[in-house]
């Protein structure tokens, strides 16, 4: 059965006729590996993701959403405001606020001018060009921090990928490929450095054993503070762009 990727779902408010209806953006996620119907909140989109295993239908997904509608509404409402890439938007780079300035008459790649990120070209391309700049800047900053950590552990990554992951800031594949969210460019440098150190440590230990954490402690003295920063501020970064 084919499902729309996203769908607006409006449900009556539970147990309170005076409350407004519950309005959700639902993203359907058919999965051959799932064993039960489940839902979670997408921090980036503010959508409810409903996973459907084989044999389950959209009806079962809606039933689960009805049963947990109040919980879902509470968590969606608690999300930080979405900040689109638009003229005048404030975008953190290295945790420093930069104003997005659209310069349609320029014919240059995006660049930083003091506390402004200047993006040229047509307005319809502003979001794509801004994202592209931030991805390249994230790649540059990750690459600058890698050598010190890899040298300490005597490891070499196979390749580096910059991605837009929904649930992980970094990853290490069995083949030695390291992946990083481009949104880390918006975090403080010491937080990005911790994530780089964490994934480099996985090149020695592809697990979370005591030996792995010993490598992380050797590479990054800021582990606890960085994990706390990402826990508190990471959801805000997912709402930008």
C-alpha positions in Angstrom: 0.0 0.0 0.0 1.4 3.4 -0.9 1.3 6.3 1.6 1.7 10.0 1.2 5.1 11.1 2.6 3.3 13.7 4.7 -0.3 14.4 5.6 -2.2 16.9 7.7 -4.3 15.1 10.3 -6.9 16.9 12.5 -8.3 15.1 15.5 -10.9 16.2 18.0 -9.5 17.3 21.4 -9.6 14.6 24.0 -12.1 14.9 26.8 -12.6 18.6 26.4 -15.2 20.0 24.0 -13.9 23.5 24.5 -10.4 22.8 23.4 -9.4 23.3 19.8 -8.9 20.3 17.6 -5.5 18.7 17.5 -3.7 19.6 14.3 -0.8 17.4 13.3 1.6 17.1 10.4 2.0 13.4 10.0 4.8 11.7 8.1 4.1 8.0 7.3 7.1 5.7 7.6 6.3 2.1 6.3 9.0 -0.2 7.6 9.7 -3.8 6.8 11.9 -4.0 10.0 9.4 -2.6 12.5 7.5 -5.0 14.6 4.8 -2.7 15.9 3.1 0.6 15.1 5.0 3.5 16.8 5.2 7.2 16.7 7.8 9.8 17.5 8.3 13.6 17.1 10.5 14.8 14.3 12.4 17.7 16.0 13.4 19.2 12.7 10.0 19.4 11.1 7.7 19.5 14.1 5.9 16.5 12.5 4.7 13.3 14.0 6.4 10.3 12.4 4.2 7.2 12.5 6.0 3.9 11.7 3.9 1.1 10.2 5.2 -2.5 10.1 4.1 -4.9 7.4 0.4 -5.7 7.6 -0.5 -2.6 9.5 -2.6 0.2 7.9 -2.9 3.9 8.3 -6.0 3.3 10.4 -3.9 1.7 13.1 -1.5 4.6 13.0 -4.3 7.1 13.4 -5.7 5.1 16.4 -2.3 5.3 18.1 -2.1 9.0 17.4 -5.6 9.4 19.0 -4.5 7.5 22.0 -1.4 9.7 22.5 -2.6 12.9 21.0 -2.2 15.0 24.1 1.3 13.8 24.5 2.2 14.5 20.9 0.6 18.0 21.0 2.6 18.8 24.2 5.9 17.8 22.6 5.2 19.6 19.3 4.2 22.8 21.2 7.4 22.6 23.3 9.6 22.7 20.2 11.7 25.8 19.5 10.2 28.1 16.9 11.1 27.2 13.3 13.6 29.6 11.7 13.6 29.4 7.9 16.5 30.6 5.8 15.0 33.9 4.8 16.3 37.5 4.6 16.8 38.8 8.1 16.8 35.4 9.8 19.3 34.9 12.6 21.6 31.9 12.0 24.2 30.8 14.6 27.6 30.0 13.2 29.9 28.6 15.8 27.2 29.6 18.3 27.6 33.3 17.2 24.5 34.9 15.8 24.7 36.0 12.2 22.0 37.8 10.3 21.2 36.4 6.9 21.5 39.2 4.2 20.2 38.7 0.7 22.2 40.5 -1.9 20.5 39.6 -5.2 22.7 41.9 -7.3 26.0 40.2 -6.3 27.4 37.4 -8.3 29.6 35.7 -5.7 29.3 32.6 -3.5 27.9 33.1 0.0 30.4 34.7 2.4 30.6 36.0 5.9 30.8 39.8 6.4 31.3 40.5 10.1 28.1 39.2 11.8 26.3 38.7 8.5 26.0 35.8 6.1 25.7 37.3 2.7 23.9 35.2 0.0 23.6 36.4 -3.6 21.3 35.3 -6.4 17.6 35.0 -6.7 15.5 34.8 -3.6 14.1 31.4 -4.6 17.6 30.0 -4.3 18.4 31.6 -0.9 17.7 28.6 1.3 19.6 26.1 -0.9 22.6 28.4 -1.2 22.6 29.1 2.5 22.5 25.4 3.3 25.2 24.7 0.8 27.5 27.3 2.5 26.8 25.9 5.9 27.6 22.4 4.7 30.9 23.4 3.3 31.8 25.4 6.4 30.9 22.4 8.5 33.1 20.2 6.3 36.0 22.7 6.6 35.7 22.9 10.4 35.5 19.1 10.8 38.5 18.6 8.6 40.5 21.1 10.6 39.9 19.2 13.9 40.4 15.7 12.5 44.3 15.5 12.3 45.0 16.1 15.9 42.5 13.4 17.1 43.5 10.8 14.4 47.2 11.3 15.1 46.7 10.6 18.8 45.0 7.3 18.2 46.9 6.4 15.1 43.8 5.9 12.9 42.8 7.1 9.4 39.1 7.5 8.4 38.2 6.1 5.0 36.2 9.2 4.1 34.2 12.0 5.6 30.6 12.7 4.8 28.6 15.8 5.8 24.9 14.9 6.1 21.6 16.2 7.5 20.7 13.5 10.0 17.6 13.6 12.1 18.7 11.8 15.2 22.6 11.6 15.3 25.2 14.3 15.3 27.9 11.9 14.1 28.4 8.3 12.9 31.1 5.8 12.2 30.4 3.1 9.7 32.2 -0.3 9.9 34.2 0.6 6.8 35.7 3.6 8.6 33.5 6.3 7.0 32.8 9.1 9.4 29.6 11.1 9.0 28.7 14.5 10.6 25.6 16.6 10.7 26.2 19.9 8.9 24.2 21.5 11.7 27.2 21.1 14.0 28.6 24.3 12.3 26.0 26.2 14.3 27.3 24.8 17.7 30.3 26.1 19.7 33.6 24.9 18.3 34.4 22.8 21.4 31.1 21.0 21.0 31.9 20.2 17.4 35.3 19.1 18.5 33.8 16.6 21.0 31.6 15.0 18.3 34.7 14.7 16.0 36.7 13.1 18.8 33.8 10.8 19.6 33.6 9.4 16.1 37.4 9.2 15.7 37.4 7.1 18.9 35.0 4.7 17.1 37.8 4.0 14.5 39.5 2.2 17.4 36.5 0.8 19.2 33.2 0.4 17.2 31.2 0.2 20.4 30.7 2.1 23.6 32.9 -0.1 25.8 35.0 1.3 28.7 38.0 1.2 26.3 36.0 3.4 23.8 35.2 6.0 26.5 38.8 6.0 27.6 39.8 7.0 24.1 37.2 9.8 24.2 38.4 11.1 27.5 41.9 11.2 26.1 40.8 13.2 23.0 38.2 15.4 24.6 38.1 16.9 28.1 34.8 18.6 27.3 32.7 15.4 26.9 30.2 16.0 29.7 29.7 19.7 28.9 29.4 19.0 25.2 26.8 16.2 25.7 24.8 18.5 28.0 25.0 21.4 25.5 23.7 19.2 22.7 20.9 17.8 24.9 19.7 21.3 25.8 20.4 23.2 22.5 20.5 20.5 19.9 16.7 20.5 19.3 16.9 24.2 18.5 19.5 23.6 15.8 17.2 21.1 14.1 14.6 23.8 13.7 16.8 26.1 11.7 16.6 26.1 7.9 
